[in-house]
Structures are given as C-alpha cells and as structure tokens.
Amino acid sequence: MVRRALPERTCVGCRRRAPASELLRIVAVGDGAGHSLRPDPTRRLPGRGANMHPDPACFALAVRRRAFGRALRVTGVVDHGVLAEHVDAPTTTSGHPDRARVASKVGRPT
C-alpha cells in the first residue's frame, strides 16, 4: 500500500507545523469598514487563508503578534470577534464535542 504524505501547515499563533486537518483555516472577509476574520472549518471559502490550532492560547498569541494581517496580507485593523467566538466555543473544527469536556461531564477520565 502506498502512503501519501499529509499536507502540513504552520500555525500563525504558536508557529508549530501540524497536519492541515488538525488546524483551523481562517479567511479575511472584506466589508465596508475593513476586514473581519472568519473561520473556515470546511476549507471551502475563497481567498487566501491562514491556519491556526483551534486553541484559545494560539489565538491569543496570533492576536498579540498581529499575525493575521501579515498571513492574510490585509492592511489595517482586522475584526476578530467572530473568530474569537468560534475558538472559545466548546466544539472542535470537525463539529464534534471536545472529548475532554464530554468525559469530564460524564465523569470518565480522559
């Protein structure tokens, strides 16, 4: 059997490389006032994308380093409110509940 290499991407927050399937793709959507960041879990939205672990720590690092503007090649201030809500939500990019949170609610160890 031939094994294919998985595409790897770099997280804009922590700068670690990971398989693209483990990272959340982010795109900048332009509106009248500027650009806003949108999560693209299906990896189908048009335009240049940046990748990030779906982790609040990586999101905070990326915001602090102003990495989204550079990675997406947009100028000015970008609104990251929608992305912040998505990252803080209790589901992963695949839409399945986080196993650690489900296990803690059920009473099982992770």
Residue frames as qw, qx, qy, qz and C-alpha x, y, z in Angstrom:
[[0.000, 0.891, 0.454, 0.000, 0.00, 0.00, 0.00],
 [0.397, 0.382, -0.013, 0.834, 1.28, 3.46, -0.89],
 [0.291, -0.719, -0.459, 0.434, 1.07, 6.02, 1.90],
 [0.272, 0.733, 0.186, 0.595, 0.55, 9.60, 0.86],
 [0.337, -0.072, -0.384, 0.857, 2.09, 12.42, 2.82],
 [0.083, -0.822, -0.552, 0.116, -0.39, 14.65, 4.58],
 [0.266, 0.696, 0.029, 0.666, -0.15, 18.37, 3.79],
 [0.513, -0.454, -0.424, 0.593, 1.40, 20.32, 6.65],
 [0.053, 0.831, 0.158, 0.531, 0.75, 23.93, 7.57],
 [0.379, 0.056, -0.484, 0.787, 2.17, 26.32, 10.17],
 [0.259, -0.774, -0.561, 0.136, 0.00, 27.73, 12.96],
 [0.204, 0.716, 0.010, 0.668, 0.06, 31.54, 12.91],
 [0.548, -0.791, 0.029, -0.272, -0.15, 31.56, 16.71],
 [0.759, -0.551, 0.327, 0.115, 2.43, 29.12, 18.07],
 [0.311, 0.746, -0.526, -0.264, 4.38, 28.75, 14.78],
 [0.475, -0.227, 0.850, 0.019, 4.42, 24.93, 15.04],
 [0.414, 0.209, -0.659, -0.593, 3.85, 22.77, 11.99],
 [0.506, 0.086, 0.769, -0.381, 0.95, 20.33, 12.03],
 [0.208, 0.284, 0.842, 0.409, -1.16, 18.38, 9.53],
 [0.181, -0.164, -0.233, -0.941, -3.66, 20.66, 7.81],
 [0.520, -0.423, -0.668, -0.325, -6.52, 18.51, 9.11],
 [0.508, -0.441, -0.561, 0.481, -5.64, 19.48, 12.72],
 [0.181, -0.201, -0.080, 0.959, -5.62, 23.22, 12.01],
 [0.257, 0.760, 0.532, -0.272, -8.47, 25.68, 11.54],
 [0.388, 0.297, 0.368, 0.791, -8.37, 27.66, 8.30],
 [0.041, -0.737, -0.348, 0.578, -9.11, 31.36, 8.64],
 [0.383, 0.456, 0.430, 0.679, -10.00, 33.82, 5.86],
 [0.046, -0.370, -0.197, 0.907, -10.42, 37.59, 5.83],
 [0.204, 0.652, 0.687, 0.247, -13.78, 38.78, 4.52],
 [0.169, 0.027, 0.024, 0.985, -13.87, 42.39, 3.37],
 [0.007, 0.768, 0.638, -0.047, -16.77, 44.63, 4.26],
 [0.173, 0.887, 0.167, 0.395, -17.32, 48.38, 4.03],
 [0.401, -0.896, 0.162, -0.100, -15.46, 49.16, 7.27],
 [0.105, -0.671, 0.734, 0.015, -12.46, 46.85, 6.78],
 [0.595, 0.162, -0.772, -0.151, -11.83, 43.14, 7.10],
 [0.699, -0.411, 0.381, -0.445, -13.20, 40.59, 9.53],
 [0.077, 0.343, -0.936, -0.033, -11.75, 37.16, 10.23],
 [0.843, -0.024, 0.000, -0.537, -13.98, 34.16, 9.62],
 [0.493, -0.293, 0.819, 0.004, -13.33, 30.52, 10.50],
 [0.665, 0.379, -0.418, -0.489, -13.43, 28.13, 7.55],
 [0.603, -0.302, 0.720, -0.163, -13.70, 24.63, 9.07],
 [0.848, 0.370, 0.372, -0.075, -14.77, 23.12, 5.73],
 [0.424, -0.398, 0.482, 0.655, -11.77, 24.73, 3.97],
 [0.430, 0.514, 0.667, 0.325, -14.01, 25.91, 1.10],
 [0.067, 0.925, 0.198, -0.316, -14.20, 29.72, 1.38],
 [0.666, 0.610, 0.060, 0.426, -12.43, 31.61, -1.41],
 [0.018, -0.940, 0.218, -0.261, -9.34, 33.69, -0.85],
 [0.403, 0.460, -0.668, 0.424, -6.06, 33.48, 0.94],
 [0.785, -0.535, -0.245, -0.194, -6.17, 31.51, 4.16],
 [0.026, 0.588, -0.678, 0.440, -4.17, 31.30, 7.36],
 [0.769, -0.200, -0.603, -0.070, -4.05, 28.28, 9.64],
 [0.190, -0.523, 0.522, -0.647, -4.24, 28.09, 13.41],
 [0.238, -0.139, -0.934, 0.227, -4.75, 25.45, 16.08],
 [0.402, -0.608, -0.406, -0.551, -8.35, 25.72, 17.33],
 [0.613, -0.365, -0.504, 0.487, -6.96, 26.65, 20.75],
 [0.133, -0.971, -0.193, -0.053, -7.55, 29.90, 22.66],
 [0.572, -0.622, 0.230, 0.482, -3.83, 30.08, 23.54],
 [0.513, 0.118, 0.516, 0.676, -2.80, 30.03, 19.87],
 [0.120, 0.815, 0.453, 0.341, -5.49, 32.59, 19.08],
 [0.351, -0.914, -0.059, 0.196, -4.20, 34.92, 21.81],
 [0.586, -0.365, 0.378, 0.616, -0.63, 34.58, 20.53],
 [0.412, 0.412, 0.551, 0.597, -1.69, 35.35, 16.98],
 [0.049, -0.927, -0.326, -0.179, -3.62, 38.45, 18.06],
 [0.488, -0.794, 0.089, 0.352, -0.75, 39.67, 20.23],
 [0.534, -0.243, 0.493, 0.643, 1.77, 39.18, 17.42],
 [0.425, 0.647, -0.015, -0.633, -0.62, 40.70, 14.84],
 [0.341, -0.196, 0.846, 0.359, -0.04, 37.61, 12.73],
 [0.504, 0.545, 0.664, -0.093, -3.40, 37.56, 10.94],
 [0.293, 0.887, -0.020, -0.357, -2.78, 40.74, 8.98],
 [0.059, -0.631, 0.692, 0.347, 0.61, 39.52, 7.76],
 [0.399, -0.001, 0.911, 0.108, -0.52, 35.99, 6.96],
 [0.428, 0.624, 0.651, -0.058, -3.63, 37.11, 5.10],
 [0.361, 0.094, 0.306, 0.876, -1.95, 40.14, 3.52],
 [0.081, -0.832, -0.475, -0.276, -4.53, 42.67, 4.66],
 [0.276, 0.248, -0.259, 0.891, -3.76, 46.17, 5.83],
 [0.403, -0.477, 0.002, -0.781, -5.42, 47.98, 8.66],
 [0.348, -0.202, 0.742, -0.535, -7.13, 46.62, 11.72],
 [0.458, -0.094, -0.795, -0.385, -8.94, 43.30, 11.33],
 [0.639, -0.328, 0.230, -0.657, -12.02, 42.43, 13.37],
 [0.339, 0.186, -0.922, 0.036, -11.54, 39.05, 15.05],
 [0.510, -0.155, 0.428, -0.730, -14.79, 38.91, 17.05],
 [0.892, 0.127, -0.138, -0.412, -16.44, 36.08, 15.07],
 [0.665, 0.347, -0.636, 0.179, -13.23, 34.06, 15.15],
 [0.061, -0.345, 0.684, -0.640, -12.87, 34.56, 18.92],
 [0.732, -0.073, 0.261, -0.625, -16.40, 33.22, 19.45],
 [0.886, 0.251, -0.340, -0.190, -15.65, 30.19, 17.28],
 [0.463, 0.394, -0.701, 0.374, -12.38, 29.39, 19.06],
 [0.217, -0.253, 0.632, -0.700, -13.97, 29.74, 22.51],
 [0.802, -0.052, -0.145, -0.577, -16.92, 27.51, 21.55],
 [0.623, -0.375, 0.660, -0.188, -16.99, 24.02, 23.13],
 [0.911, 0.318, 0.263, -0.018, -16.71, 22.21, 19.77],
 [0.508, -0.356, 0.506, 0.599, -13.69, 21.43, 17.65],
 [0.216, 0.439, -0.411, -0.769, -13.28, 22.29, 13.96],
 [0.108, -0.046, -0.936, -0.332, -14.81, 18.95, 12.97],
 [0.530, -0.320, -0.233, -0.750, -18.06, 19.84, 14.74],
 [0.740, -0.277, -0.611, 0.052, -17.71, 17.06, 17.31],
 [0.489, -0.851, 0.046, -0.186, -17.71, 17.95, 21.02],
 [0.170, 0.674, -0.657, 0.294, -14.32, 18.17, 22.67],
 [0.761, -0.109, -0.639, 0.017, -13.59, 14.74, 24.18],
 [0.323, 0.056, -0.613, 0.719, -12.06, 16.13, 27.39],
 [0.331, -0.126, 0.188, -0.916, -15.13, 18.26, 28.10],
 [0.771, -0.122, -0.389, -0.489, -17.54, 15.41, 27.34],
 [0.677, -0.022, -0.688, 0.260, -15.55, 13.00, 29.51],
 [0.109, 0.093, -0.538, 0.830, -15.49, 15.44, 32.40],
 [0.541, -0.134, 0.006, -0.830, -19.26, 15.88, 32.20],
 [0.841, -0.068, -0.464, -0.271, -19.81, 12.11, 32.10],
 [0.663, -0.649, 0.330, -0.174, -17.30, 11.50, 34.89],
 [0.959, 0.130, 0.061, 0.244, -14.79, 9.48, 32.89],
 [0.434, -0.647, 0.310, 0.546, -11.04, 10.16, 32.89],
 [0.555, 0.775, -0.151, -0.260, -9.53, 11.43, 29.64]]
